[in-house]
Amino acid sequence: MTRRRKIVISSIVAVVIAVIAISSVSRGESATEVRIETVQQRDLVATVTASGQIRPKTSVDVASDITGRIVTIPVEEGQWVERGTLLLRIDPTQFEASAARAEAALSSARAAALQAQVNRDQARRALDRQLQLRRTDQNLVSDEQLEQSQQSSDVAEAVLQSQEHQVVQAEASVREAQEQLAKTTLRAPMAGRVTRMAVEEGEVALASTFSRETGLLMTISDLSVIQIDVRVDETDVVRLAVGDSSEVSIDAYPDTTFVGVVTRISHSSIQAPAGAAAADRAVDYDVVVTIENPPPDIRPDLSGTAKIITETRLQALSVPIIALTVREHKRMGTEAVPGDTAATDTEGVFVVQGGAAFFRPVTVGIAGEEHFEVISGLSAGDSIVAGPYQTIRELSDSTTVRNAPSGESSSAQS
C-alpha cells in the first residue's frame, strides 16, 4: 500500500469517528435530563395533619349569679385548689340588708296571720252561739242576725287564708334573700388549678346572665387529662376513626413528640362566622386527641399539631408522589370500553425503557409522606421518571431521557 493511500484511509477513518462522536453528543444533548428511580417496596403510613390548641378534658368557668363589687380574692392564677376552697367574695352589704328586710316582712306576715286566726276563731264562736240559741228558740235569733254571723265567720276565714299565703310568700322571699347572700361567696366546684384569673379585687362582678365572657371571673382546670382540639377539613375527616393513634407536637416543646389517641370526632361542622361569603366558608370538623403522658407543666391554649395515622401498609409497592402525573390516555386492551374511542385524563407515571419515557396508567392507594402505594400498573424493578416536578409536568410520551447526575438533578428540582 502506498503512503498516499494510507494517508487517505486514515483521514476517512478520522472523519467517520468524528461524525459518530458528533452524532452521539448531539443525541445526548437532545435527551431530557430527569431523575430515574426504580420502583420498590416501602412501608407507608397515611396521615391527616391538623393544628389546634391544648385543652384540659375538664374545666369549669367560674362566674357570678349576682352583681357586686369584689372584696376578696384569696387565690392566685396557677394555684392548686381543692373542691370547696374559697375563691372569691363579693361585698355582701346590700344582700345582708335584703335578707334583713325579708326576715322582718316574714315576722310581720306571721303576726298578721296570728291576728287573723284569732279573729276567725272569735267569729266561729259567735256563729256557734247564734246557732245554739236558734235551736233552743227560733224567736231568740232572727234570720238576719244568723246571716250576719255566718258572713262574719266566712270573711274571717278568708282573711286568715290570705294571711297564711302572705306568710308563705314572705318565707320564699327570705329563702331568696338568703340564697342571694350566699352567692356573695364563691367556692371551687372541683379540685384543679386556677388557669385563668379574669378579675381583680375592687372590680365589679357582673351576673353571668349578661354574657359568658362578661361574667367570667376565673377558670378551674383539671390538668390530669390533656387534649388537643384540632380542626380537620371535610375531605379528611371521613378517613378518621375514634381510636386512631396520633403524634402530637406542641410548639412550646419543640424537641418532644407526644403520643395521642383520637377520642372524639364531631358529627357537625364548625359554624362559619356570620357574614362570610359561601365561597369562603371552609367546612371543618372538631376532632379531639387525648395526649398520653403530657408534661407536668403544660398549660391550656398552647398551640400544637396532631398527625393522625389513618392507615399503614407494610412493604407496599410504591412510587414518589412527585412522579404521579395526569395525561390524556386512550384505553387499550383490557382497559378498553366498547364504543369508547376518546382519550381521557388518566393518572400514571413515565416508565423508562430503551432510553425513552413512556406514559403508563397506574392505580394508586394510600399516600404516605413522600410516596404513593401502587395497586396496579407497575412491577418491582421498573424504572420510572421521579423528577424534577416541572420536567414531569412538561414531559411528552416517547421523549428521549437520560439520568441526570445527582447534583444536576437536585439543582433542577429546586
Secondary structure, DSSP 8 states (H G I E B T S, - for coil): --HHHHHHHHHHHHHHHHHHHHHHHHHHHHSEEEEEEE-EEEEEEEEEEEEEEEEEEEEEEEEBSS-EEEEE----TT-EE-TT-EEEEE--HHHHHHHHHHHHHHHHHHHHHHHHHHHHHHHHHHHHHHHHHHHH-TTTS-HHHHHHHHHHHHHHHHHHHHHHHHHHHHHHHHHHHHHHHHTTEEE-SSSEEEEEE---TTSEE-BTTS-HHHHEEEEEEEEEEEEEEEEEEHHHHTT--TT-EEEEEETT-TT-EEEEEEEEEEEEE----TT--GGG---EEEEEEEESS--TT--TT-EEEEEEEEEEEEEEEEEEGGG-EEEEE---GGG--TT--S-EEEEEEEEEETTEEEEEE-EEEEE-SSEEEEEES--TT-EEEEE-HHHHHH--TTEEEEE--HHHHHHHH-
